[in-house]
Amino acid sequence: MSYQNQSDDRQMIQGNWSCSQCGAAITQLPFEPDGDRPLFCRDCYKNKKAR
């Protein structure tokens, strides 16, 4: 059985970022980016996680 976050009330951070892999626009994140780690759009994150 896998763990799934059942909370739909997660606060999203609004901003203007770009995916580090494909350059797609990212306007919402569930965390405040620190600038040290790359950001990935949903598609690139799913592909990266599937490897």
PDB file of N, H, CA, C and O in Angstrom:
ATOM      1  N   MET A   1       0.843  -1.173   0.000  1.00  0.00           N
ATOM      2  CA  MET A   1       0.000   0.000   0.000  1.00  0.00           C
ATOM      3  C   MET A   1       0.893   1.242   0.000  1.00  0.00           C
ATOM      4  O   MET A   1       1.847   1.323   0.773  1.00  0.00           O
ATOM      5  N   SER A   2       0.584   2.196  -0.858  1.00  0.00           N
ATOM      6  H   SER A   2      -0.191   2.130  -1.486  1.00  0.00           H
ATOM      7  CA  SER A   2       1.389   3.412  -0.923  1.00  0.00           C
ATOM      8  C   SER A   2       0.750   4.525  -0.112  1.00  0.00           C
ATOM      9  O   SER A   2      -0.471   4.590   0.035  1.00  0.00           O
ATOM     10  N   TYR A   3       1.584   5.383   0.402  1.00  0.00           N
ATOM     11  H   TYR A   3       2.575   5.330   0.283  1.00  0.00           H
ATOM     12  CA  TYR A   3       1.112   6.534   1.165  1.00  0.00           C
ATOM     13  C   TYR A   3       0.673   7.626   0.203  1.00  0.00           C
ATOM     14  O   TYR A   3       1.391   7.963  -0.738  1.00  0.00           O
ATOM     15  N   GLN A   4      -0.507   8.174   0.445  1.00  0.00           N
ATOM     16  H   GLN A   4      -1.091   7.900   1.209  1.00  0.00           H
ATOM     17  CA  GLN A   4      -0.989   9.286  -0.360  1.00  0.00           C
ATOM     18  C   GLN A   4      -1.413  10.405   0.567  1.00  0.00           C
ATOM     19  O   GLN A   4      -2.108  10.171   1.556  1.00  0.00           O
ATOM     20  N   ASN A   5      -0.997  11.615   0.252  1.00  0.00           N
ATOM     21  H   ASN A   5      -0.432  11.804  -0.551  1.00  0.00           H
ATOM     22  CA  ASN A   5      -1.381  12.773   1.040  1.00  0.00           C
ATOM     23  C   ASN A   5      -2.842  13.088   0.760  1.00  0.00           C
ATOM     24  O   ASN A   5      -3.190  13.426  -0.371  1.00  0.00           O
ATOM     25  N   GLN A   6      -3.688  12.985   1.750  1.00  0.00           N
ATOM     26  H   GLN A   6      -3.405  12.710   2.669  1.00  0.00           H
ATOM     27  CA  GLN A   6      -5.118  13.207   1.582  1.00  0.00           C
ATOM     28  C   GLN A   6      -5.501  14.672   1.758  1.00  0.00           C
ATOM     29  O   GLN A   6      -6.667  15.019   1.571  1.00  0.00           O
ATOM     30  N   SER A   7      -4.573  15.525   2.104  1.00  0.00           N
ATOM     31  H   SER A   7      -3.625  15.242   2.256  1.00  0.00           H
ATOM     32  CA  SER A   7      -4.862  16.935   2.350  1.00  0.00           C
ATOM     33  C   SER A   7      -4.918  17.716   1.045  1.00  0.00           C
ATOM     34  O   SER A   7      -3.919  17.827   0.334  1.00  0.00           O
ATOM     35  N   ASP A   8      -6.094  18.257   0.735  1.00  0.00           N
ATOM     36  H   ASP A   8      -6.906  18.167   1.313  1.00  0.00           H
ATOM     37  CA  ASP A   8      -6.255  19.072  -0.461  1.00  0.00           C
ATOM     38  C   ASP A   8      -6.113  20.553  -0.157  1.00  0.00           C
ATOM     39  O   ASP A   8      -6.228  21.379  -1.063  1.00  0.00           O
ATOM     40  N   ASP A   9      -5.866  20.905   1.094  1.00  0.00           N
ATOM     41  H   ASP A   9      -5.772  20.234   1.830  1.00  0.00           H
ATOM     42  CA  ASP A   9      -5.793  22.309   1.479  1.00  0.00           C
ATOM     43  C   ASP A   9      -4.358  22.811   1.605  1.00  0.00           C
ATOM     44  O   ASP A   9      -4.087  23.739   2.366  1.00  0.00           O
ATOM     45  N   ARG A  10      -3.449  22.206   0.866  1.00  0.00           N
ATOM     46  H   ARG A  10      -3.669  21.452   0.248  1.00  0.00           H
ATOM     47  CA  ARG A  10      -2.048  22.617   0.888  1.00  0.00           C
ATOM     48  C   ARG A  10      -1.923  24.018   0.291  1.00  0.00           C
ATOM     49  O   ARG A  10      -2.472  24.296  -0.774  1.00  0.00           O
ATOM     50  N   GLN A  11      -1.208  24.883   0.973  1.00  0.00           N
ATOM     51  H   GLN A  11      -0.762  24.656   1.839  1.00  0.00           H
ATOM     52  CA  GLN A  11      -1.015  26.243   0.483  1.00  0.00           C
ATOM     53  C   GLN A  11       0.002  26.241  -0.653  1.00  0.00           C
ATOM     54  O   GLN A  11       1.101  25.702  -0.519  1.00  0.00           O
ATOM     55  N   MET A  12      -0.375  26.846  -1.759  1.00  0.00           N
ATOM     56  H   MET A  12      -1.267  27.284  -1.867  1.00  0.00           H
ATOM     57  CA  MET A  12       0.501  26.923  -2.922  1.00  0.00           C
ATOM     58  C   MET A  12       1.167  28.297  -2.959  1.00  0.00           C
ATOM     59  O   MET A  12       0.532  29.311  -2.667  1.00  0.00           O
ATOM     60  N   ILE A  13       2.440  28.324  -3.318  1.00  0.00           N
ATOM     61  H   ILE A  13       2.956  27.501  -3.556  1.00  0.00           H
ATOM     62  CA  ILE A  13       3.206  29.557  -3.466  1.00  0.00           C
ATOM     63  C   ILE A  13       3.094  30.001  -4.920  1.00  0.00           C
ATOM     64  O   ILE A  13       3.363  29.218  -5.831  1.00  0.00           O
ATOM     65  N   GLN A  14       2.701  31.240  -5.138  1.00  0.00           N
ATOM     66  H   GLN A  14       2.482  31.876  -4.398  1.00  0.00           H
ATOM     67  CA  GLN A  14       2.565  31.796  -6.487  1.00  0.00           C
ATOM     68  C   GLN A  14       3.879  32.464  -6.892  1.00  0.00           C
ATOM     69  O   GLN A  14       4.533  33.100  -6.065  1.00  0.00           O
ATOM     70  N   GLY A  15       4.260  32.323  -8.144  1.00  0.00           N
ATOM     71  H   GLY A  15       3.728  31.806  -8.815  1.00  0.00           H
ATOM     72  CA  GLY A  15       5.486  32.948  -8.630  1.00  0.00           C
ATOM     73  C   GLY A  15       5.678  32.695 -10.109  1.00  0.00           C
ATOM     74  O   GLY A  15       4.811  32.125 -10.772  1.00  0.00           O
ATOM     75  N   ASN A  16       6.807  33.118 -10.617  1.00  0.00           N
ATOM     76  H   ASN A  16       7.511  33.580 -10.079  1.00  0.00           H
ATOM     77  CA  ASN A  16       7.161  32.913 -12.022  1.00  0.00           C
ATOM     78  C   ASN A  16       8.524  32.243 -12.081  1.00  0.00           C
ATOM     79  O   ASN A  16       9.560  32.895 -11.953  1.00  0.00           O
ATOM     80  N   TRP A  17       8.505  30.920 -12.278  1.00  0.00           N
ATOM     81  H   TRP A  17       7.663  30.390 -12.382  1.00  0.00           H
ATOM     82  CA  TRP A  17       9.721  30.133 -12.367  1.00  0.00           C
ATOM     83  C   TRP A  17       9.717  29.374 -13.674  1.00  0.00           C
ATOM     84  O   TRP A  17       8.700  29.329 -14.366  1.00  0.00           O
ATOM     85  N   SER A  18      10.836  28.781 -14.014  1.00  0.00           N
ATOM     86  H   SER A  18      11.662  28.817 -13.452  1.00  0.00           H
ATOM     87  CA  SER A  18      10.953  27.954 -15.215  1.00  0.00           C
ATOM     88  C   SER A  18      11.472  26.580 -14.832  1.00  0.00           C
ATOM     89  O   SER A  18      12.286  26.440 -13.919  1.00  0.00           O
ATOM     90  N   CYS A  19      10.990  25.572 -15.539  1.00  0.00           N
ATOM     91  H   CYS A  19      10.329  25.686 -16.280  1.00  0.00           H
ATOM     92  CA  CYS A  19      11.462  24.208 -15.338  1.00  0.00           C
ATOM     93  C   CYS A  19      12.942  24.150 -15.708  1.00  0.00           C
ATOM     94  O   CYS A  19      13.345  24.653 -16.757  1.00  0.00           O
ATOM     95  N   SER A  20      13.736  23.545 -14.856  1.00  0.00           N
ATOM     96  H   SER A  20      13.409  23.136 -14.004  1.00  0.00           H
ATOM     97  CA  SER A  20      15.178  23.436 -15.094  1.00  0.00           C
ATOM     98  C   SER A  20      15.512  22.514 -16.255  1.00  0.00           C
ATOM     99  O   SER A  20      16.603  22.603 -16.818  1.00  0.00           O
ATOM    100  N   GLN A  21      14.590  21.628 -16.622  1.00  0.00           N
ATOM    101  H   GLN A  21      13.704  21.555 -16.165  1.00  0.00           H
ATOM    102  CA  GLN A  21      14.865  20.668 -17.688  1.00  0.00           C
ATOM    103  C   GLN A  21      14.342  21.136 -19.041  1.00  0.00           C
ATOM    104  O   GLN A  21      15.083  21.115 -20.024  1.00  0.00           O
ATOM    105  N   CYS A  22      13.073  21.559 -19.113  1.00  0.00           N
ATOM    106  H   CYS A  22      12.471  21.576 -18.315  1.00  0.00           H
ATOM    107  CA  CYS A  22      12.485  21.884 -20.418  1.00  0.00           C
ATOM    108  C   CYS A  22      12.180  23.368 -20.602  1.00  0.00           C
ATOM    109  O   CYS A  22      11.866  23.798 -21.712  1.00  0.00           O
ATOM    110  N   GLY A  23      12.267  24.152 -19.536  1.00  0.00           N
ATOM    111  H   GLY A  23      12.523  23.802 -18.634  1.00  0.00           H
ATOM    112  CA  GLY A  23      12.021  25.586 -19.638  1.00  0.00           C
ATOM    113  C   GLY A  23      10.565  25.997 -19.541  1.00  0.00           C
ATOM    114  O   GLY A  23      10.256  27.179 -19.687  1.00  0.00           O
ATOM    115  N   ALA A  24       9.658  25.053 -19.296  1.00  0.00           N
ATOM    116  H   ALA A  24       9.909  24.093 -19.177  1.00  0.00           H
ATOM    117  CA  ALA A  24       8.230  25.368 -19.187  1.00  0.00           C
ATOM    118  C   ALA A  24       7.979  26.291 -17.996  1.00  0.00           C
ATOM    119  O   ALA A  24       8.695  26.242 -16.996  1.00  0.00           O
ATOM    120  N   ALA A  25       6.961  27.127 -18.118  1.00  0.00           N
ATOM    121  H   ALA A  25       6.379  27.167 -18.931  1.00  0.00           H
ATOM    122  CA  ALA A  25       6.595  28.051 -17.049  1.00  0.00           C
ATOM    123  C   ALA A  25       6.014  27.283 -15.866  1.00  0.00           C
ATOM    124  O   ALA A  25       5.219  26.360 -16.040  1.00  0.00           O
ATOM    125  N   ILE A  26       6.419  27.676 -14.668  1.00  0.00           N
ATOM    126  H   ILE A  26       7.065  28.427 -14.527  1.00  0.00           H
ATOM    127  CA  ILE A  26       5.874  27.135 -13.425  1.00  0.00           C
ATOM    128  C   ILE A  26       5.339  28.332 -12.651  1.00  0.00           C
ATOM    129  O   ILE A  26       6.094  29.254 -12.343  1.00  0.00           O
ATOM    130  N   THR A  27       4.041  28.330 -12.330  1.00  0.00           N
ATOM    131  H   THR A  27       3.428  27.581 -12.580  1.00  0.00           H
ATOM    132  CA  THR A  27       3.435  29.473 -11.647  1.00  0.00           C
ATOM    133  C   THR A  27       3.004  29.158 -10.225  1.00  0.00           C
ATOM    134  O   THR A  27       2.720  30.074  -9.453  1.00  0.00           O
ATOM    135  N   GLN A  28       2.949  27.870  -9.858  1.00  0.00           N
ATOM    136  H   GLN A  28       3.180  27.126 -10.485  1.00  0.00           H
ATOM    137  CA  GLN A  28       2.559  27.467  -8.511  1.00  0.00           C
ATOM    138  C   GLN A  28       3.456  26.342  -8.027  1.00  0.00           C
ATOM    139  O   GLN A  28       3.773  25.413  -8.770  1.00  0.00           O
ATOM    140  N   LEU A  29       3.856  26.442  -6.773  1.00  0.00           N
ATOM    141  H   LEU A  29       3.598  27.196  -6.170  1.00  0.00           H
ATOM    142  CA  LEU A  29       4.647  25.384  -6.145  1.00  0.00           C
ATOM    143  C   LEU A  29       4.101  25.134  -4.746  1.00  0.00           C
ATOM    144  O   LEU A  29       3.598  26.063  -4.114  1.00  0.00           O
ATOM    145  N   PRO A  30       4.186  23.904  -4.245  1.00  0.00           N
ATOM    146  CA  PRO A  30       3.724  23.607  -2.890  1.00  0.00           C
ATOM    147  C   PRO A  30       4.788  23.919  -1.831  1.00  0.00           C
ATOM    148  O   PRO A  30       4.648  23.517  -0.676  1.00  0.00           O
ATOM    149  N   PHE A  31       5.842  24.630  -2.218  1.00  0.00           N
ATOM    150  H   PHE A  31       5.956  24.957  -3.156  1.00  0.00           H
ATOM    151  CA  PHE A  31       6.929  24.985  -1.303  1.00  0.00           C
ATOM    152  C   PHE A  31       7.597  26.253  -1.813  1.00  0.00           C
ATOM    153  O   PHE A  31       7.442  26.623  -2.977  1.00  0.00           O
ATOM    154  N   GLU A  32       8.333  26.909  -0.943  1.00  0.00           N
ATOM    155  H   GLU A  32       8.460  26.608   0.002  1.00  0.00           H
ATOM    156  CA  GLU A  32       9.112  28.089  -1.319  1.00  0.00           C
ATOM    157  C   GLU A  32      10.461  27.612  -1.844  1.00  0.00           C
ATOM    158  O   GLU A  32      11.233  27.030  -1.081  1.00  0.00           O
ATOM    159  N   PRO A  33      10.773  27.838  -3.122  1.00  0.00           N
ATOM    160  CA  PRO A  33      12.055  27.380  -3.661  1.00  0.00           C
ATOM    161  C   PRO A  33      13.222  28.117  -3.005  1.00  0.00           C
ATOM    162  O   PRO A  33      13.129  29.307  -2.705  1.00  0.00           O
ATOM    163  N   ASP A  34      14.320  27.391  -2.788  1.00  0.00           N
ATOM    164  H   ASP A  34      14.395  26.424  -3.033  1.00  0.00           H
ATOM    165  CA  ASP A  34      15.475  27.986  -2.120  1.00  0.00           C
ATOM    166  C   ASP A  34      16.537  28.493  -3.092  1.00  0.00           C
ATOM    167  O   ASP A  34      17.498  29.137  -2.672  1.00  0.00           O
ATOM    168  N   GLY A  35      16.376  28.211  -4.385  1.00  0.00           N
ATOM    169  H   GLY A  35      15.595  27.688  -4.726  1.00  0.00           H
ATOM    170  CA  GLY A  35      17.337  28.681  -5.372  1.00  0.00           C
ATOM    171  C   GLY A  35      18.545  27.778  -5.539  1.00  0.00           C
ATOM    172  O   GLY A  35      19.308  27.946  -6.490  1.00  0.00           O
ATOM    173  N   ASP A  36      18.736  26.824  -4.637  1.00  0.00           N
ATOM    174  H   ASP A  36      18.116  26.688  -3.865  1.00  0.00           H
ATOM    175  CA  ASP A  36      19.879  25.913  -4.713  1.00  0.00           C
ATOM    176  C   ASP A  36      19.573  24.648  -5.503  1.00  0.00           C
ATOM    177  O   ASP A  36      20.470  24.047  -6.094  1.00  0.00           O
ATOM    178  N   ARG A  37      18.321  24.251  -5.514  1.00  0.00           N
ATOM    179  H   ARG A  37      17.593  24.740  -5.034  1.00  0.00           H
ATOM    180  CA  ARG A  37      17.924  23.010  -6.181  1.00  0.00           C
ATOM    181  C   ARG A  37      17.123  23.318  -7.440  1.00  0.00           C
ATOM    182  O   ARG A  37      16.451  24.347  -7.511  1.00  0.00           O
ATOM    183  N   PRO A  38      17.188  22.432  -8.435  1.00  0.00           N
ATOM    184  CA  PRO A  38      16.432  22.656  -9.678  1.00  0.00           C
ATOM    185  C   PRO A  38      14.931  22.492  -9.447  1.00  0.00           C
ATOM    186  O   PRO A  38      14.500  21.769  -8.549  1.00  0.00           O
ATOM    187  N   LEU A  39      14.151  23.177 -10.273  1.00  0.00           N
ATOM    188  H   LEU A  39      14.501  23.764 -11.002  1.00  0.00           H
ATOM    189  CA  LEU A  39      12.696  23.049 -10.257  1.00  0.00           C
ATOM    190  C   LEU A  39      12.263  22.309 -11.509  1.00  0.00           C
ATOM    191  O   LEU A  39      12.829  22.515 -12.582  1.00  0.00           O
ATOM    192  N   PHE A  40      11.259  21.447 -11.378  1.00  0.00           N
ATOM    193  H   PHE A  40      10.799  21.279 -10.506  1.00  0.00           H
ATOM    194  CA  PHE A  40      10.762  20.676 -12.507  1.00  0.00           C
ATOM    195  C   PHE A  40       9.260  20.881 -12.655  1.00  0.00           C
ATOM    196  O   PHE A  40       8.532  20.942 -11.664  1.00  0.00           O
ATOM    197  N   CYS A  41       8.793  20.988 -13.918  1.00  0.00           N
ATOM    198  H   CYS A  41       9.384  20.938 -14.723  1.00  0.00           H
ATOM    199  CA  CYS A  41       7.362  21.024 -14.187  1.00  0.00           C
ATOM    200  C   CYS A  41       6.799  19.634 -13.886  1.00  0.00           C
ATOM    201  O   CYS A  41       7.557  18.692 -13.657  1.00  0.00           O
ATOM    202  N   ARG A  42       5.488  19.508 -13.885  1.00  0.00           N
ATOM    203  H   ARG A  42       4.872  20.273 -14.071  1.00  0.00           H
ATOM    204  CA  ARG A  42       4.866  18.213 -13.560  1.00  0.00           C
ATOM    205  C   ARG A  42       5.323  17.098 -14.489  1.00  0.00           C
ATOM    206  O   ARG A  42       5.632  15.995 -14.038  1.00  0.00           O
ATOM    207  N   ASP A  43       5.364  17.382 -15.783  1.00  0.00           N
ATOM    208  H   ASP A  43       5.113  18.278 -16.149  1.00  0.00           H
ATOM    209  CA  ASP A  43       5.750  16.344 -16.746  1.00  0.00           C
ATOM    210  C   ASP A  43       7.189  15.883 -16.537  1.00  0.00           C
ATOM    211  O   ASP A  43       7.459  14.682 -16.510  1.00  0.00           O
ATOM    212  N   CYS A  44       8.113  16.830 -16.391  1.00  0.00           N
ATOM    213  H   CYS A  44       7.894  17.805 -16.413  1.00  0.00           H
ATOM    214  CA  CYS A  44       9.525  16.464 -16.192  1.00  0.00           C
ATOM    215  C   CYS A  44       9.719  15.759 -14.853  1.00  0.00           C
ATOM    216  O   CYS A  44      10.523  14.833 -14.752  1.00  0.00           O
ATOM    217  N   TYR A  45       8.987  16.190 -13.823  1.00  0.00           N
ATOM    218  H   TYR A  45       8.334  16.943 -13.905  1.00  0.00           H
ATOM    219  CA  TYR A  45       9.089  15.543 -12.518  1.00  0.00           C
ATOM    220  C   TYR A  45       8.621  14.093 -12.604  1.00  0.00           C
ATOM    221  O   TYR A  45       9.265  13.196 -12.060  1.00  0.00           O
ATOM    222  N   LYS A  46       7.495  13.863 -13.292  1.00  0.00           N
ATOM    223  H   LYS A  46       6.972  14.591 -13.734  1.00  0.00           H
ATOM    224  CA  LYS A  46       6.988  12.495 -13.449  1.00  0.00           C
ATOM    225  C   LYS A  46       7.980  11.633 -14.212  1.00  0.00           C
ATOM    226  O   LYS A  46       8.228  10.489 -13.829  1.00  0.00           O
ATOM    227  N   ASN A  47       8.556  12.169 -15.295  1.00  0.00           N
ATOM    228  H   ASN A  47       8.354  13.098 -15.606  1.00  0.00           H
ATOM    229  CA  ASN A  47       9.539  11.415 -16.080  1.00  0.00           C
ATOM    230  C   ASN A  47      10.790  11.121 -15.270  1.00  0.00           C
ATOM    231  O   ASN A  47      11.333  10.019 -15.351  1.00  0.00           O
ATOM    232  N   LYS A  48      11.253  12.082 -14.495  1.00  0.00           N
ATOM    233  H   LYS A  48      10.812  12.977 -14.428  1.00  0.00           H
ATOM    234  CA  LYS A  48      12.444  11.910 -13.662  1.00  0.00           C
ATOM    235  C   LYS A  48      12.196  10.863 -12.581  1.00  0.00           C
ATOM    236  O   LYS A  48      13.059  10.032 -12.299  1.00  0.00           O
ATOM    237  N   LYS A  49      11.012  10.911 -11.981  1.00  0.00           N
ATOM    238  H   LYS A  49      10.310  11.586 -12.210  1.00  0.00           H
ATOM    239  CA  LYS A  49      10.664   9.982 -10.913  1.00  0.00           C
ATOM    240  C   LYS A  49      10.490   8.553 -11.434  1.00  0.00           C
ATOM    241  O   LYS A  49      10.752   7.595 -10.706  1.00  0.00           O
ATOM    242  N   ALA A  50      10.052   8.402 -12.684  1.00  0.00           N
ATOM    243  H   ALA A  50       9.839   9.180 -13.275  1.00  0.00           H
ATOM    244  CA  ALA A  50       9.804   7.081 -13.272  1.00  0.00           C
ATOM    245  C   ALA A  50      11.091   6.332 -13.608  1.00  0.00           C
ATOM    246  O   ALA A  50      11.050   5.118 -13.807  1.00  0.00           O
ATOM    247  N   ARG A  51      12.208   7.004 -13.674  1.00  0.00           N
ATOM    248  H   ARG A  51      12.242   7.990 -13.512  1.00  0.00           H
ATOM    249  CA  ARG A  51      13.484   6.361 -14.045  1.00  0.00           C
ATOM    250  C   ARG A  51      14.018   5.471 -12.992  1.00  0.00           C
ATOM    251  O   ARG A  51      15.078   4.871 -13.171  1.00  0.00           O
TER     252      ARG A  51
END
